[in-house]
Amino acid sequence: MLDETTISAERRSGSASLASRFGPVQPVVTTVVRVALGCVLVYSGYAKLIDLPASVRATRAYQLLPESLVPLVGNGLPMFELILGVLLIAGLLTRAAAGLTLLLMLAFEVGIASAWARGLAIDCGCFGGGGNIDPSKTTYVIEILRDLGFILLAAFIVRWPRSRFSLDRAVGLDTQPR
């Protein structure tokens, strides 16, 4: 019969074994994840930046913000996404950039779910465009699943921010053991 100490030790060794197997490839995986997520943010921000009126229109379509904040958010969001994307691609302030990305994606999830729950027929405006659309053209489930994937990627980076080719390492911000 196994006692609690033996079971606890087995659990620890199992997780230690997983960590030791993941350890050597973790920086490479994080590098791929942060660059991919950064590219998504840069693309999204750029697509909105080149058509700011559409970004404002998309923000307004959610009907969540007071009208006085709609232009501020609609015009500011593209630049915020670009900055986060560049930080992730460069690997600078990686954990903070991933954390802010995670929060941003959660806000997007809430917005999309809210629009769906309230029966609004809008294009999310995630990659430019946006605004009211024909109800048959909504893709809320796909948008929610896509953003959930981005949330998981950002959470992965928050948990394991150490990566290859990062400016964090160059400027001494990577304090995790190697």
N, CA and C of each residue as an Amber inpcrd file, in Angstrom:
protein
   534
   0.8360000  -1.1750000   0.0000000   0.0000000   0.0000000   0.0000000
   0.8890000   1.2490000   0.0000000   0.5540000   2.2220000  -0.8780000
   1.3460000   3.4330000  -0.9900000   0.8590000   4.4800000   0.0020000
   1.8210000   5.1450000   0.6310000   1.4220000   6.2350000   1.5160000
   1.4750000   7.5660000   0.7550000   1.0050000   8.6270000   1.4200000
   0.9380000   9.9470000   0.7750000   2.3060000  10.4530000   0.3420000
   3.3500000  10.1700000   1.1180000   4.6950000  10.6330000   0.7900000
   5.1720000  10.0010000  -0.5140000   4.9280000   8.7120000  -0.6780000
   5.3350000   8.0180000  -1.9020000   4.5700000   8.5510000  -3.1050000
   3.2750000   8.7350000  -2.9610000   2.4610000   9.2520000  -4.0690000
   2.9060000  10.6520000  -4.4400000   3.1520000  11.4950000  -3.4350000
   3.5870000  12.8680000  -3.6890000   4.9370000  12.8800000  -4.4000000
   5.8620000  12.0100000  -3.9630000   7.1790000  11.9410000  -4.5970000
   7.0620000  11.4800000  -6.0450000   6.1770000  10.5290000  -6.2990000
   5.9790000  10.0600000  -7.6720000   5.4070000  11.1660000  -8.5520000
   4.4890000  11.9260000  -8.0180000   3.9230000  13.0440000  -8.7890000
   5.0010000  14.0680000  -9.1090000   5.8270000  14.3910000  -8.0970000
   6.8950000  15.3670000  -8.3180000   7.8770000  14.8660000  -9.3540000
   8.2660000  13.6140000  -9.2700000   9.2350000  13.0820000 -10.2210000
   8.6390000  13.0200000 -11.6240000   7.3440000  12.7550000 -11.7110000
   6.6900000  12.7480000 -13.0220000   6.6910000  14.1260000 -13.6450000
   6.3920000  15.1430000 -12.8500000   6.3900000  16.5000000 -13.3940000
   7.8130000  16.9700000 -13.6480000   8.7500000  16.5480000 -12.7940000
  10.1440000  16.9080000 -13.0160000  10.6390000  16.2640000 -14.3040000
  10.2020000  15.0320000 -14.5450000  10.6020000  14.3410000 -15.7570000
  10.0790000  15.0780000 -16.9970000   8.8300000  15.5150000 -16.9140000
   8.2530000  16.2730000 -18.0270000   9.0120000  17.5810000 -18.2180000
   9.2940000  18.2770000 -17.1290000  10.0150000  19.5470000 -17.2150000
  11.4130000  19.3380000 -17.7900000  12.0850000  18.2650000 -17.3820000
  13.4310000  18.0300000 -17.8910000  13.4080000  17.6620000 -19.3740000
  12.3500000  16.9900000 -19.8160000  12.2440000  16.6590000 -21.2380000
  11.8750000  17.8860000 -22.0570000  11.0360000  18.7590000 -21.5040000
  10.6000000  19.9610000 -22.2160000  11.6640000  21.0460000 -22.1870000
  12.4640000  21.0610000 -21.1300000  13.4560000  22.1130000 -20.9090000
  14.3230000  22.4620000 -22.1010000  14.9590000  21.4760000 -22.7420000
  15.8590000  21.8060000 -23.8440000  15.1640000  22.4330000 -25.0620000
  13.9130000  22.0760000 -25.3130000  13.2370000  22.6080000 -26.4930000
  12.3580000  23.8140000 -26.1740000  12.1260000  24.0780000 -24.8830000
  11.2230000  25.1650000 -24.4950000  11.6060000  26.5040000 -25.1150000
  12.8790000  26.9270000 -25.0860000  13.1960000  28.2260000 -25.6890000
  12.8880000  28.2900000 -27.1850000  13.0620000  27.1760000 -27.8690000
  12.7690000  27.1400000 -29.3000000  11.2610000  27.2360000 -29.5320000
  10.4960000  26.4780000 -28.7540000   9.0310000  26.5220000 -28.8850000
   8.5280000  27.9320000 -28.5740000   9.0220000  28.5250000 -27.5060000
   8.5960000  29.8860000 -27.1540000   8.9710000  30.8710000 -28.2480000
  10.1210000  30.7040000 -28.8480000  10.5340000  31.5930000 -29.9410000
   9.5260000  31.5330000 -31.0860000   9.1620000  30.3290000 -31.4810000
   8.2040000  30.1570000 -32.5800000   6.8500000  30.7740000 -32.1960000
   6.4070000  30.5040000 -30.9800000   5.1070000  31.0030000 -30.5290000
   5.1100000  32.5270000 -30.4550000   6.1630000  33.1260000 -29.8780000
   6.1620000  34.5890000 -29.7310000   6.2700000  35.3030000 -31.0770000
   7.0580000  34.7580000 -31.9960000   7.1730000  35.3850000 -33.3190000
   5.8590000  35.2370000 -34.0880000   5.2380000  34.0700000 -34.0200000
   3.9600000  33.8680000 -34.7170000   2.8810000  34.7980000 -34.1530000
   2.7570000  34.8480000 -32.8380000   1.7590000  35.7190000 -32.2240000
   2.0770000  37.1810000 -32.5040000   3.3440000  37.5310000 -32.4790000
   3.7510000  38.9020000 -32.8080000   3.3840000  39.2740000 -34.2360000
   3.5760000  38.3520000 -35.1640000   3.2160000  38.6090000 -36.5690000
   1.7080000  38.8070000 -36.7200000   0.9220000  38.0130000 -35.9950000
  -0.5370000  38.1750000 -36.0350000  -0.9140000  39.5830000 -35.5540000
  -0.2990000  40.0200000 -34.4570000  -0.6060000  41.3520000 -33.9220000
  -0.1610000  42.4680000 -34.8700000   1.0080000  42.3170000 -35.4570000
   1.4790000  43.3350000 -36.4060000   0.5420000  43.4050000 -37.6090000
   0.1690000  42.2540000 -38.1330000  -0.7490000  42.2230000 -39.2770000
  -2.0880000  42.8600000 -38.9130000  -2.6260000  42.4820000 -37.7650000
  -3.9170000  43.0050000 -37.3200000  -3.8490000  44.5200000 -37.1080000
  -2.8100000  44.9640000 -36.4320000  -2.6560000  46.3980000 -36.1960000
  -2.4770000  47.1780000 -37.4820000  -1.6630000  46.6550000 -38.3900000
  -1.4300000  47.3330000 -39.6640000  -2.7110000  47.3940000 -40.4940000
  -3.4580000  46.2980000 -40.5330000  -4.7050000  46.2660000 -41.3100000
  -5.6910000  47.3210000 -40.8010000  -5.6950000  47.5550000 -39.5080000
  -6.5740000  48.5850000 -38.9350000  -5.9990000  49.9820000 -39.1540000
  -4.6800000  50.0930000 -39.0410000  -4.0230000  51.3990000 -39.1480000
  -4.2010000  52.0190000 -40.5300000  -4.2220000  51.1890000 -41.5630000
  -4.3500000  51.7470000 -42.9130000  -5.7810000  52.1740000 -43.2320000
  -6.7370000  51.8140000 -42.3670000  -8.1200000  52.2520000 -42.5450000
  -8.7220000  52.5570000 -41.1670000  -8.2500000  53.6480000 -40.5710000
  -8.7070000  54.0050000 -39.2260000 -10.2170000  54.2470000 -39.1440000
 -10.8540000  54.8490000 -40.1560000 -12.3170000  54.9910000 -40.0540000
 -13.0270000  53.6420000 -39.9080000 -12.5320000  52.6020000 -40.5810000
 -13.1350000  51.2730000 -40.4360000 -12.8830000  50.7190000 -39.0350000
 -11.7220000  51.0120000 -38.4630000 -11.4270000  50.5650000 -37.1090000
 -12.3750000  51.2290000 -36.1050000 -12.6400000  52.4990000 -36.2990000
 -13.5890000  53.2110000 -35.4350000 -14.9960000  52.6450000 -35.6400000
 -15.3540000  52.3890000 -36.8810000 -16.6660000  51.8100000 -37.1920000
 -16.8330000  50.4400000 -36.5320000 -15.7880000  49.6240000 -36.5820000
 -15.8290000  48.2970000 -35.9650000 -15.9750000  48.4210000 -34.4520000
 -15.2570000  49.3450000 -33.8620000 -15.3530000  49.5730000 -32.4150000
 -16.7620000  50.0000000 -32.0320000 -17.3220000  50.8940000 -32.8140000
 -18.6790000  51.3830000 -32.5580000 -19.7200000  50.2670000 -32.6820000
 -19.5080000  49.3440000 -33.6220000 -20.4850000  48.2870000 -33.8960000
 -20.7010000  47.3730000 -32.6860000 -19.7180000  47.2470000 -31.8370000
 -19.8670000  46.4000000 -30.6480000 -20.8460000  46.9860000 -29.6300000
 -21.0600000  48.2830000 -29.7020000 -22.0060000  48.9690000 -28.8070000
 -21.6930000  48.7040000 -27.3360000 -20.4220000  48.7410000 -26.9950000
 -19.9990000  48.5010000 -25.6160000 -19.4470000  49.7500000 -24.9340000
 -18.9280000  50.6810000 -25.7170000 -18.2690000  51.8530000 -25.1530000
 -19.1260000  53.1030000 -25.3190000 -18.9520000  54.0540000 -24.4050000
 -19.6090000  55.3460000 -24.6380000 -19.0680000  55.9610000 -25.9290000
 -19.8960000  56.6620000 -26.6390000 -19.5030000  57.2400000 -27.9290000
 -18.2450000  58.0960000 -27.8080000 -18.0610000  58.7440000 -26.6780000
 -16.8770000  59.6010000 -26.5070000 -15.5700000  58.7900000 -26.5120000
 -15.6290000  57.5010000 -26.1690000 -14.4250000  56.6610000 -26.1530000
 -14.1960000  55.8940000 -27.4510000 -15.2320000  55.7790000 -28.2650000
 -15.1300000  54.9830000 -29.4940000 -13.9900000  55.4530000 -30.3970000
 -13.8570000  56.7540000 -30.7210000 -12.7410000  57.1630000 -31.5830000
 -11.3710000  56.9240000 -30.9360000 -11.2840000  57.1350000 -29.6370000
 -10.0170000  56.9130000 -28.9460000  -9.5870000  55.4480000 -29.0480000
 -10.4920000  54.5380000 -28.7670000 -10.1830000  53.1100000 -28.8320000
  -9.9750000  52.6740000 -30.2870000 -10.8620000  53.0820000 -31.1720000
 -10.7550000  52.6910000 -32.5790000  -9.4720000  53.1660000 -33.2330000
  -9.0010000  54.3490000 -32.8510000  -7.7530000  54.8710000 -33.4160000
  -6.5200000  54.3910000 -32.6580000  -6.6570000  54.1190000 -31.3630000
  -5.5080000  53.7160000 -30.5620000  -5.1970000  52.2290000 -30.6060000
  -6.2200000  51.4170000 -30.7800000  -6.0360000  49.9650000 -30.7740000
  -5.0290000  49.4780000 -31.8190000  -5.0580000  49.9760000 -33.0500000
  -4.0810000  49.4850000 -34.0340000  -2.6340000  49.7160000 -33.6010000
  -2.3650000  50.8950000 -33.0260000  -1.0000000  51.1900000 -32.5920000
  -0.6010000  50.2970000 -31.4120000  -1.5390000  50.0530000 -30.5030000
  -1.2760000  49.1760000 -29.3650000  -0.9420000  47.7670000 -29.8520000
  -1.7020000  47.2590000 -30.8130000  -1.4330000  45.9320000 -31.3750000
  -0.0700000  45.8920000 -32.0640000   0.2530000  46.9470000 -32.8080000
   1.5580000  46.9980000 -33.4730000   2.6960000  46.9720000 -32.4620000
   2.5700000  47.7490000 -31.4080000   3.6210000  47.8000000 -30.3850000
   3.7890000  46.4310000 -29.7200000   2.6780000  45.8180000 -29.3330000
   2.7660000  44.4850000 -28.7240000   3.3970000  43.4880000 -29.6890000
   3.0020000  43.5410000 -30.9550000   3.5530000  42.6280000 -31.9530000
   5.0500000  42.8030000 -32.1330000   5.4960000  44.0390000 -32.2130000
   6.9270000  44.3000000 -32.3830000   7.7040000  43.8360000 -31.1490000
   7.1620000  44.0980000 -29.9530000   7.8230000  43.6380000 -28.7310000
   7.9510000  42.1130000 -28.7230000   6.8940000  41.4160000 -29.1220000
   6.9490000  39.9530000 -29.1470000   7.9440000  39.4480000 -30.1960000
   7.9050000  40.0190000 -31.3770000   8.8250000  39.5850000 -32.4310000
  10.2720000  39.8200000 -31.9960000  10.5240000  40.9750000 -31.3840000
  11.8810000  41.3000000 -30.9380000  12.2730000  40.5360000 -29.6790000
  11.2840000  40.0330000 -28.9540000  11.5880000  39.3570000 -27.6970000
  12.0040000  40.3380000 -26.6200000  11.4050000  41.5060000 -26.6210000
  11.7080000  42.5450000 -25.6370000  10.5230000  42.7130000 -24.7010000
  10.7750000  42.6740000 -23.4040000   9.7020000  42.7200000 -22.4040000
   8.6890000  41.6140000 -22.7130000   9.2160000  40.4550000 -23.0160000
   8.4230000  39.3520000 -23.5410000   7.2560000  38.9670000 -22.6480000
   7.5170000  38.7480000 -21.3750000   6.4390000  38.3140000 -20.4760000
   5.3750000  39.4030000 -20.3560000   5.7690000  40.6520000 -20.2340000
   4.8050000  41.7590000 -20.1270000   3.9940000  41.9000000 -21.4160000
   4.6690000  41.8260000 -22.5560000   3.9650000  41.9470000 -23.8410000
   2.9810000  40.7970000 -24.0170000   3.3840000  39.5980000 -23.6290000
   2.4800000  38.4430000 -23.7330000   1.3090000  38.5850000 -22.7720000
   1.5730000  39.0860000 -21.5730000   0.4970000  39.3030000 -20.6030000
  -0.5080000  40.3230000 -21.0920000  -0.0220000  41.4140000 -21.6660000
  -0.9350000  42.4260000 -22.2210000  -1.6910000  41.8740000 -23.4240000
  -1.0230000  41.0550000 -24.2260000  -1.6930000  40.4160000 -25.3550000
  -2.7970000  39.4940000 -24.8620000  -2.5110000  38.7390000 -23.8170000
  -3.5100000  37.8470000 -23.2370000  -4.7310000  38.6480000 -22.7820000
  -4.5020000  39.7520000 -22.0830000  -5.6150000  40.5920000 -21.6200000
  -6.3870000  41.1920000 -22.8000000  -5.6650000  41.6150000 -23.8260000
  -6.3190000  42.1680000 -25.0130000  -7.1970000  41.1140000 -25.6840000
  -6.6780000  39.9050000 -25.8110000  -7.4560000  38.8350000 -26.4370000
  -8.6690000  38.4610000 -25.5870000  -8.5220000  38.5020000 -24.2750000
  -9.6800000  38.2650000 -23.4030000 -10.7410000  39.3320000 -23.6250000
 -10.3030000  40.5800000 -23.7620000 -11.2560000  41.6620000 -24.0340000
 -11.9510000  41.4330000 -25.3710000 -11.2080000  40.9810000 -26.3720000
 -11.8170000  40.6780000 -27.6690000 -12.8450000  39.5590000 -27.5280000
 -12.4990000  38.5310000 -26.7460000 -13.4290000  37.4210000 -26.5280000
 -14.7320000  37.9240000 -25.9010000 -14.5990000  38.7620000 -24.8940000
 -15.7830000  39.3110000 -24.2250000 -16.6100000  40.1300000 -25.2200000
 -15.9490000  40.9410000 -26.0200000 -16.6590000  41.7490000 -27.0020000
 -17.4020000  40.9170000 -28.0250000 -16.7340000  39.9110000 -28.5600000
 -17.3600000  39.0540000 -29.5760000 -18.5170000  38.2660000 -28.9660000
 -18.2860000  37.6790000 -27.7950000 -19.3460000  36.9080000 -27.1300000
 -20.5310000  37.8110000 -26.7830000 -20.2500000  39.0290000 -26.3680000
 -21.3120000  39.9730000 -26.0320000 -22.1340000  40.3400000 -27.2650000
 -21.4580000  40.6090000 -28.3610000 -22.1630000  40.9400000 -29.6070000
 -23.0510000  39.7840000 -30.0340000 -22.5240000  38.5850000 -29.9470000
 -23.2770000  37.3790000 -30.3200000 -24.4840000  37.2070000 -29.3970000
 -24.2580000  37.3350000 -28.0980000 -25.3440000  37.1480000 -27.1190000
 -26.4470000  38.1920000 -27.2760000 -26.0710000  39.3820000 -27.7060000
 -27.0690000  40.4470000 -27.8740000 -27.7100000  40.4490000 -29.2490000
 -27.3350000  39.4760000 -30.0930000 -27.9450000  39.3510000 -31.4060000
 -27.4590000  40.3650000 -32.4250000 -26.2940000  40.9670000 -32.1790000
 -25.7460000  41.9110000 -33.1600000 -25.1650000  41.1280000 -34.3300000
 -25.2650000  41.6730000 -35.4910000 -24.6750000  41.0670000 -36.6870000
 -23.5450000  41.9770000 -37.1410000 -22.3280000  41.6660000 -36.6640000
 -21.1830000  42.5000000 -36.9920000 -20.0100000  41.6440000 -37.4410000
 -19.1370000  42.2830000 -38.2130000 -17.8330000  41.7130000 -38.5340000
 -16.9380000  42.1760000 -37.3900000 -16.1770000  41.2930000 -36.8000000
 -15.4000000  41.6420000 -35.6040000 -14.4000000  42.7660000 -35.8600000
 -13.9350000  42.9290000 -37.0710000 -12.9490000  43.9560000 -37.3600000
 -11.5580000  43.5700000 -36.8860000 -11.3620000  42.3290000 -36.5900000
 -10.0950000  41.8600000 -36.0250000  -8.9050000  42.0910000 -36.9600000
  -9.1240000  41.9600000 -38.2340000  -8.0530000  42.1390000 -39.2130000
  -8.4510000  43.1930000 -40.2400000  -8.9890000  44.2880000 -39.7410000
  -9.4440000  45.3720000 -40.5950000 -10.9210000  45.2380000 -40.8850000
 -11.4660000  46.2690000 -41.4900000 -12.8940000  46.2610000 -41.7910000
 -13.7050000  46.3320000 -40.5210000 -14.8280000  45.6830000 -40.5170000
 -15.6750000  45.6640000 -39.3290000 -16.9440000  46.4530000 -39.5450000
 -17.8090000  46.3280000 -38.5880000 -19.0770000  47.0290000 -38.6590000
 -20.2170000  46.0580000 -38.8640000 -21.3780000  46.6180000 -39.1240000
 -22.5820000  45.8040000 -39.3040000 -22.5120000  45.0090000 -40.6090000
 -23.0020000  43.7680000 -40.5440000 -23.0250000  42.8990000 -41.7200000
 -24.3400000  42.1360000 -41.7430000 -24.5600000  41.4300000 -42.8230000
 -25.7240000  40.5530000 -42.9350000 -25.6240000  39.4670000 -41.8620000
 -26.7100000  39.1990000 -41.1310000 -26.6600000  38.1840000 -40.0620000
 -26.1680000  36.8130000 -40.5230000 -26.3880000  36.4660000 -41.7750000
 -25.9430000  35.1560000 -42.2640000 -24.4270000  35.0860000 -42.4500000
 -23.7480000  36.2130000 -42.3790000 -22.3030000  36.2470000 -42.6000000
 -21.4920000  36.3110000 -41.3000000 -22.1630000  36.2490000 -40.1590000
 -21.4190000  36.2710000 -38.8960000 -20.6810000  34.9550000 -38.6930000
 -19.5250000  35.0560000 -38.0480000 -18.6900000  33.8720000 -37.7990000
 -18.1960000  33.8750000 -36.3490000 -19.1080000  34.0820000 -35.4290000
 -18.7290000  34.2450000 -34.0280000 -17.9920000  33.0380000 -33.4570000
 -18.4380000  31.8390000 -33.7590000 -17.7930000  30.6480000 -33.1970000
 -16.3410000  30.5720000 -33.6630000 -16.1040000  30.8020000 -34.9320000
 -14.7370000  30.7670000 -35.4680000 -13.8880000  31.8540000 -34.8190000
 -14.4420000  33.0540000 -34.6750000 -13.6950000  34.1560000 -34.0660000
 -13.3580000  33.8570000 -32.6110000 -14.2940000  33.2990000 -31.8810000
 -14.0580000  32.9660000 -30.4760000 -13.0040000  31.8670000 -30.3520000
 -13.0830000  30.8480000 -31.1750000 -12.0900000  29.7690000 -31.1330000
 -10.7100000  30.2750000 -31.5410000 -10.6540000  31.1070000 -32.5580000
  -9.3740000  31.6710000 -33.0050000  -8.7410000  32.4740000 -31.8740000
  -9.5250000  33.3510000 -31.2540000  -8.9780000  34.1790000 -30.1790000
  -8.6290000  33.3450000 -28.9500000  -9.3510000  32.2720000 -28.7100000
  -8.9980000  31.3600000 -27.6230000  -7.6210000  30.7540000 -27.8910000
  -7.3590000  30.4100000 -29.1370000  -6.0260000  29.9220000 -29.5110000
  -4.9550000  30.9560000 -29.2280000  -5.2320000  32.2340000 -29.5570000
  -4.2710000  33.2970000 -29.2840000  -4.0710000  33.4800000 -27.7790000
  -5.1360000  33.3180000 -27.0030000  -5.0390000  33.4010000 -25.5370000
  -4.1130000  32.3010000 -25.0180000  -4.2770000  31.1020000 -25.5350000
  -3.4330000  29.9810000 -25.1040000  -1.9670000  30.2200000 -25.4790000
  -1.7330000  30.7690000 -26.6580000  -0.3550000  31.0710000 -27.0680000
   0.2580000  32.1320000 -26.1550000  -0.5060000  33.1820000 -25.8690000
  -0.0100000  34.2400000 -24.9830000   0.2510000  33.6920000 -23.5830000
  -0.6370000  32.8330000 -23.0910000  -0.4500000  32.2290000 -21.7680000
   0.8100000  31.3580000 -21.7490000   1.0640000  30.6660000 -22.8330000
   2.2750000  29.8510000 -22.9310000   3.5140000  30.7310000 -22.7770000
   3.5120000  31.8720000 -23.4550000   4.6650000  32.7780000 -23.3870000
   4.7950000  33.3760000 -21.9810000   3.6830000  33.7160000 -21.3600000
   3.7320000  34.2420000 -19.9980000   4.3720000  33.2100000 -19.0730000
   3.9930000  31.9530000 -19.2420000   4.5140000  30.8830000 -18.3840000
   5.9730000  30.5700000 -18.6910000   6.3450000  30.5410000 -19.9660000
   7.7020000  30.2110000 -20.3890000   8.2350000  31.2940000 -21.3220000
   8.6300000  32.4580000 -20.8170000   9.0360000  33.5640000 -21.6830000
  10.4450000  33.4380000 -22.2740000  11.2770000  32.5950000 -21.6750000
  12.6490000  32.4870000 -22.1740000  12.6450000  31.9270000 -23.5880000
  13.3530000  32.6270000 -24.4900000  13.3440000  32.2030000 -25.8810000
  14.6630000  32.5610000 -26.5490000  14.8400000  32.0480000 -27.7200000
  16.0400000  32.3030000 -28.5080000  15.8920000  33.6250000 -29.2440000
  17.0000000  34.2190000 -29.6110000  17.0270000  35.4310000 -30.4320000
  16.1570000  36.5360000 -29.8320000  16.2020000  36.7010000 -28.5210000
  15.3720000  37.7230000 -27.8880000  16.2320000  38.8650000 -27.3810000
  15.6870000  40.0580000 -27.4400000  16.3770000  41.2140000 -26.8920000
  16.3840000  41.1780000 -25.3690000  15.4500000  40.4510000 -24.7770000
  15.4610000  40.3050000 -23.3160000  16.8130000  39.7710000 -22.8510000
  17.3180000  38.7880000 -23.5550000  18.6170000  38.2050000 -23.1940000
  19.7340000  39.2070000 -23.4180000  19.6580000  39.9510000 -24.5090000
  20.7190000  40.8940000 -24.8530000  20.8260000  42.0400000 -23.8390000
  19.7020000  42.4540000 -23.2850000  19.7210000  43.5790000 -22.3380000
  19.6440000  43.1220000 -20.8880000  19.7220000  41.8130000 -20.6600000
  19.7570000  41.2920000 -19.3010000  18.4180000  41.1680000 -18.6060000
  17.3260000  41.1480000 -19.3650000  16.0080000  40.9970000 -18.7550000
  15.5900000  39.5470000 -18.5970000  16.3180000  38.6350000 -19.2240000
  16.0130000  37.2090000 -19.1240000  16.7170000  36.6860000 -17.8820000
  15.9790000  36.6030000 -16.7810000  16.5870000  36.1910000 -15.5180000
  16.2530000  34.7470000 -15.1580000  15.5720000  34.0320000 -16.0430000
  15.2550000  32.6420000 -15.7630000  16.5080000  31.7910000 -15.8990000
  16.6200000  30.7480000 -15.0790000  17.7900000  29.8600000 -15.2200000
  17.7700000  29.1540000 -16.5690000  18.9290000  28.9000000 -17.0690000
  19.0370000  28.2480000 -18.3810000  19.1320000  26.7590000 -18.2220000
